[in-house]
Amino acid sequence: MKNYDYVIFDFDGTVTDTGEGILKSLQYSFEQMGNEVPDLSDLKKFIGPPIHYSYVNFYGIDESEVEQYITKYRERYKKIGIYECFVYDGMLETLKTLRENGVKLGIASSKPIKLVYDVMDYLRLTEYFDAVVGTQFDDSNHPGKTDLVLQSMEKLGDKDKKRTLMVGDRYFDIDGAAGAGVDSVGVTYGYGSREEFMEHNATYIVDTPEEVIKIVLE
């Protein structure tokens, strides 16, 4: 008997490692705006939260300039960065196994939904998901992670919170799951840490995608 009938995944840092394209495009945005270019390692904090939030809260970019930074970021990301990515080892097998066992799969991402689909199509992932939810390109005003999880549940036809699991690599995902009233998995192979998952009371913490199978099916 399955423990969960619905599994909702974050996208960047959970299903795919899109870090190279994101980080290099962020550097491009700082360069184009005439600002000091942060190290790639420092920019990793961008992966997970909404991009507008990250520019303002992590680098003190003035609200009046954020949209210009985002425009420059996407200028490179849409042409080059979107292809600088790969699927995490073990993720395809995990998705296949869950679907073969009747589990419905969703995506709840803070990434604009068009870009989610662009990456999914490029990596041939689209067929594995029953529902995909993302944001719009207006980054100054979009739903938080809890709302994205709830939207994904609605698209999946999921009305049983006790049979739903959210999988993500940052505390935003864990908090979003808690806000939606569903269990959560923090994955350490992405851009978060075991410490932040413990601090935010993740239901489970795993080191590989395959461990999600055990949580869901065993």
C-alpha beads as a LAMMPS data file, in Angstrom:
LAMMPS data file: protein, C-alpha beads

218 atoms
217 bonds

1 atom types
1 bond types

-500.0 500.0 xlo xhi
-500.0 500.0 ylo yhi
-500.0 500.0 zlo zhi

Masses

1 110.0

Atoms # bond

1 1 1 0.000 0.000 0.000
2 1 1 1.278 3.453 -0.922
3 1 1 1.938 5.996 1.806
4 1 1 1.243 8.855 -0.608
5 1 1 -0.876 9.114 -3.763
6 1 1 0.404 12.532 -4.846
7 1 1 3.981 13.820 -4.964
8 1 1 4.701 17.457 -5.816
9 1 1 8.249 18.452 -6.707
10 1 1 10.049 21.747 -6.682
11 1 1 11.946 22.081 -9.974
12 1 1 15.304 23.892 -9.814
13 1 1 17.639 22.044 -7.473
14 1 1 15.205 19.168 -6.964
15 1 1 14.329 17.562 -10.308
16 1 1 17.001 19.303 -12.376
17 1 1 20.289 21.026 -11.665
18 1 1 19.788 24.257 -13.545
19 1 1 22.400 26.009 -11.428
20 1 1 25.053 26.714 -14.054
21 1 1 22.683 28.539 -16.363
22 1 1 21.016 30.461 -13.546
23 1 1 24.242 31.518 -11.829
24 1 1 26.063 32.602 -14.985
25 1 1 23.004 34.554 -16.099
26 1 1 22.872 36.264 -12.712
27 1 1 26.518 37.250 -13.095
28 1 1 25.662 38.623 -16.538
29 1 1 22.903 40.774 -15.013
30 1 1 25.241 42.336 -12.453
31 1 1 27.875 42.944 -15.128
32 1 1 25.401 44.536 -17.541
33 1 1 24.050 46.782 -14.785
34 1 1 27.560 48.003 -13.999
35 1 1 27.594 46.421 -10.557
36 1 1 30.266 44.315 -8.887
37 1 1 29.910 40.717 -10.110
38 1 1 29.451 38.241 -7.220
39 1 1 31.192 34.867 -7.171
40 1 1 29.209 31.917 -8.499
41 1 1 29.333 30.245 -5.079
42 1 1 27.798 33.281 -3.392
43 1 1 24.990 33.479 -5.935
44 1 1 23.755 29.987 -5.060
45 1 1 21.416 31.547 -2.506
46 1 1 19.318 32.726 -5.481
47 1 1 18.263 29.179 -6.330
48 1 1 14.979 28.416 -4.639
49 1 1 13.478 31.796 -3.629
50 1 1 11.676 34.074 -6.098
51 1 1 14.251 36.010 -8.121
52 1 1 12.799 39.429 -7.243
53 1 1 13.062 38.595 -3.526
54 1 1 16.669 37.459 -3.931
55 1 1 17.927 40.584 -5.677
56 1 1 16.371 42.819 -3.025
57 1 1 17.035 40.806 0.114
58 1 1 20.405 39.220 -0.651
59 1 1 22.088 42.029 -2.597
60 1 1 20.201 45.152 -1.591
61 1 1 19.145 46.018 -5.136
62 1 1 16.733 48.933 -5.058
63 1 1 13.133 48.090 -5.949
64 1 1 13.279 50.652 -8.743
65 1 1 16.082 48.716 -10.477
66 1 1 15.114 45.091 -9.853
67 1 1 13.134 44.664 -13.060
68 1 1 16.127 45.899 -15.084
69 1 1 18.332 43.285 -13.411
70 1 1 15.769 40.585 -14.112
71 1 1 15.490 41.668 -17.751
72 1 1 19.265 41.371 -18.159
73 1 1 19.258 38.007 -16.372
74 1 1 16.643 36.593 -18.699
75 1 1 18.368 38.077 -21.730
76 1 1 21.150 35.530 -21.265
77 1 1 19.120 32.786 -19.603
78 1 1 16.589 32.437 -22.421
79 1 1 19.302 32.201 -25.092
80 1 1 22.049 30.234 -23.321
81 1 1 21.410 29.504 -19.650
82 1 1 18.302 27.439 -20.188
83 1 1 20.422 24.739 -21.837
84 1 1 23.089 24.675 -19.098
85 1 1 21.313 22.045 -17.016
86 1 1 20.847 18.338 -16.403
87 1 1 18.541 15.907 -14.612
88 1 1 19.845 14.696 -11.256
89 1 1 21.151 11.120 -11.169
90 1 1 18.368 8.770 -10.140
91 1 1 15.548 11.240 -10.767
92 1 1 14.265 9.706 -14.016
93 1 1 14.146 6.270 -12.406
94 1 1 12.320 7.762 -9.432
95 1 1 9.706 9.467 -11.599
96 1 1 9.173 6.336 -13.696
97 1 1 8.802 4.096 -10.640
98 1 1 6.324 6.408 -8.931
99 1 1 4.179 6.691 -12.054
100 1 1 4.268 2.941 -12.636
101 1 1 2.853 2.548 -9.142
102 1 1 -0.047 4.901 -9.765
103 1 1 1.336 7.987 -8.048
104 1 1 0.304 11.318 -9.589
105 1 1 3.166 13.776 -9.970
106 1 1 3.151 17.571 -9.939
107 1 1 5.534 20.513 -10.117
108 1 1 5.273 23.619 -7.913
109 1 1 8.013 26.060 -8.922
110 1 1 8.789 29.729 -8.294
111 1 1 10.246 29.790 -11.815
112 1 1 8.081 31.317 -14.577
113 1 1 6.000 28.469 -15.943
114 1 1 7.095 29.067 -19.551
115 1 1 10.727 28.563 -18.541
116 1 1 9.803 25.448 -16.559
117 1 1 8.220 23.966 -19.673
118 1 1 11.155 25.036 -21.836
119 1 1 13.597 23.162 -19.580
120 1 1 11.261 20.177 -19.206
121 1 1 10.852 19.899 -22.975
122 1 1 14.606 20.212 -23.539
123 1 1 15.331 17.455 -20.981
124 1 1 12.320 15.352 -22.080
125 1 1 10.640 15.438 -18.677
126 1 1 7.202 16.780 -19.566
127 1 1 5.567 13.375 -19.958
128 1 1 6.251 12.427 -16.338
129 1 1 4.118 15.123 -14.731
130 1 1 0.352 15.336 -14.423
131 1 1 0.314 18.981 -13.318
132 1 1 2.829 21.815 -13.649
133 1 1 2.501 25.084 -11.748
134 1 1 4.874 28.039 -11.920
135 1 1 4.768 31.824 -11.783
136 1 1 4.281 34.551 -14.349
137 1 1 7.010 36.896 -15.567
138 1 1 5.790 39.670 -13.245
139 1 1 8.180 38.779 -10.423
140 1 1 7.147 41.636 -8.165
141 1 1 3.762 40.071 -7.472
142 1 1 3.379 36.314 -7.620
143 1 1 2.093 33.575 -5.301
144 1 1 4.225 32.215 -2.477
145 1 1 5.232 28.576 -2.254
146 1 1 2.178 27.554 -0.244
147 1 1 -0.122 28.909 -2.941
148 1 1 1.909 27.142 -5.628
149 1 1 1.612 23.832 -3.766
150 1 1 -2.139 24.326 -3.364
151 1 1 -2.486 25.175 -7.065
152 1 1 -0.599 22.010 -8.002
153 1 1 -2.844 19.958 -5.723
154 1 1 -5.910 21.459 -7.378
155 1 1 -4.603 20.632 -10.859
156 1 1 -3.884 17.076 -9.737
157 1 1 -7.416 16.711 -8.405
158 1 1 -5.854 16.137 -5.004
159 1 1 -8.184 16.659 -2.058
160 1 1 -6.412 14.488 0.515
161 1 1 -3.603 16.396 2.214
162 1 1 -2.619 13.342 4.230
163 1 1 -1.809 11.506 0.985
164 1 1 0.288 14.348 -0.451
165 1 1 4.052 14.881 -0.278
166 1 1 6.074 17.955 -1.278
167 1 1 9.719 17.444 -2.298
168 1 1 12.166 20.354 -2.418
169 1 1 15.725 21.498 -1.847
170 1 1 15.227 24.731 0.116
171 1 1 13.389 25.757 3.257
172 1 1 10.916 27.712 1.107
173 1 1 9.641 24.335 -0.116
174 1 1 9.384 22.947 3.411
175 1 1 7.561 26.033 4.674
176 1 1 5.302 25.973 1.613
177 1 1 4.351 22.377 2.316
178 1 1 3.624 23.190 5.957
179 1 1 1.446 26.110 4.918
180 1 1 -0.506 23.822 2.600
181 1 1 -0.880 21.213 5.351
182 1 1 1.110 18.454 3.616
183 1 1 4.210 16.427 4.503
184 1 1 7.581 17.428 3.100
185 1 1 10.921 15.994 1.980
186 1 1 14.109 18.040 2.003
187 1 1 16.705 16.805 -0.507
188 1 1 20.350 17.420 0.348
189 1 1 21.661 16.856 -3.191
190 1 1 20.278 20.259 -4.289
191 1 1 21.088 23.710 -2.958
192 1 1 19.822 23.425 0.608
193 1 1 21.261 21.810 3.709
194 1 1 20.273 19.206 6.266
195 1 1 20.505 21.912 8.942
196 1 1 17.933 24.173 7.290
197 1 1 15.558 21.251 6.771
198 1 1 15.826 20.287 10.433
199 1 1 15.324 23.896 11.501
200 1 1 12.172 24.147 9.374
201 1 1 10.810 20.767 10.494
202 1 1 10.873 18.803 7.252
203 1 1 8.968 15.540 7.629
204 1 1 11.801 13.649 5.921
205 1 1 15.336 14.408 4.750
206 1 1 16.976 12.396 1.953
207 1 1 20.310 12.362 0.154
208 1 1 19.210 10.812 -3.164
209 1 1 16.095 10.863 -5.378
210 1 1 15.689 7.094 -4.974
211 1 1 15.014 7.524 -1.262
212 1 1 11.788 9.325 -2.173
213 1 1 10.519 6.042 -3.641
214 1 1 10.905 4.312 -0.279
215 1 1 9.052 7.091 1.532
216 1 1 6.162 7.043 -0.945
217 1 1 5.756 3.330 -1.617
218 1 1 7.104 1.402 1.371

Bonds

1 1 1 2
2 1 2 3
3 1 3 4
4 1 4 5
5 1 5 6
6 1 6 7
7 1 7 8
8 1 8 9
9 1 9 10
10 1 10 11
11 1 11 12
12 1 12 13
13 1 13 14
14 1 14 15
15 1 15 16
16 1 16 17
17 1 17 18
18 1 18 19
19 1 19 20
20 1 20 21
21 1 21 22
22 1 22 23
23 1 23 24
24 1 24 25
25 1 25 26
26 1 26 27
27 1 27 28
28 1 28 29
29 1 29 30
30 1 30 31
31 1 31 32
32 1 32 33
33 1 33 34
34 1 34 35
35 1 35 36
36 1 36 37
37 1 37 38
38 1 38 39
39 1 39 40
40 1 40 41
41 1 41 42
42 1 42 43
43 1 43 44
44 1 44 45
45 1 45 46
46 1 46 47
47 1 47 48
48 1 48 49
49 1 49 50
50 1 50 51
51 1 51 52
52 1 52 53
53 1 53 54
54 1 54 55
55 1 55 56
56 1 56 57
57 1 57 58
58 1 58 59
59 1 59 60
60 1 60 61
61 1 61 62
62 1 62 63
63 1 63 64
64 1 64 65
65 1 65 66
66 1 66 67
67 1 67 68
68 1 68 69
69 1 69 70
70 1 70 71
71 1 71 72
72 1 72 73
73 1 73 74
74 1 74 75
75 1 75 76
76 1 76 77
77 1 77 78
78 1 78 79
79 1 79 80
80 1 80 81
81 1 81 82
82 1 82 83
83 1 83 84
84 1 84 85
85 1 85 86
86 1 86 87
87 1 87 88
88 1 88 89
89 1 89 90
90 1 90 91
91 1 91 92
92 1 92 93
93 1 93 94
94 1 94 95
95 1 95 96
96 1 96 97
97 1 97 98
98 1 98 99
99 1 99 100
100 1 100 101
101 1 101 102
102 1 102 103
103 1 103 104
104 1 104 105
105 1 105 106
106 1 106 107
107 1 107 108
108 1 108 109
109 1 109 110
110 1 110 111
111 1 111 112
112 1 112 113
113 1 113 114
114 1 114 115
115 1 115 116
116 1 116 117
117 1 117 118
118 1 118 119
119 1 119 120
120 1 120 121
121 1 121 122
122 1 122 123
123 1 123 124
124 1 124 125
125 1 125 126
126 1 126 127
127 1 127 128
128 1 128 129
129 1 129 130
130 1 130 131
131 1 131 132
132 1 132 133
133 1 133 134
134 1 134 135
135 1 135 136
136 1 136 137
137 1 137 138
138 1 138 139
139 1 139 140
140 1 140 141
141 1 141 142
142 1 142 143
143 1 143 144
144 1 144 145
145 1 145 146
146 1 146 147
147 1 147 148
148 1 148 149
149 1 149 150
150 1 150 151
151 1 151 152
152 1 152 153
153 1 153 154
154 1 154 155
155 1 155 156
156 1 156 157
157 1 157 158
158 1 158 159
159 1 159 160
160 1 160 161
161 1 161 162
162 1 162 163
163 1 163 164
164 1 164 165
165 1 165 166
166 1 166 167
167 1 167 168
168 1 168 169
169 1 169 170
170 1 170 171
171 1 171 172
172 1 172 173
173 1 173 174
174 1 174 175
175 1 175 176
176 1 176 177
177 1 177 178
178 1 178 179
179 1 179 180
180 1 180 181
181 1 181 182
182 1 182 183
183 1 183 184
184 1 184 185
185 1 185 186
186 1 186 187
187 1 187 188
188 1 188 189
189 1 189 190
190 1 190 191
191 1 191 192
192 1 192 193
193 1 193 194
194 1 194 195
195 1 195 196
196 1 196 197
197 1 197 198
198 1 198 199
199 1 199 200
200 1 200 201
201 1 201 202
202 1 202 203
203 1 203 204
204 1 204 205
205 1 205 206
206 1 206 207
207 1 207 208
208 1 208 209
209 1 209 210
210 1 210 211
211 1 211 212
212 1 212 213
213 1 213 214
214 1 214 215
215 1 215 216
216 1 216 217
217 1 217 218
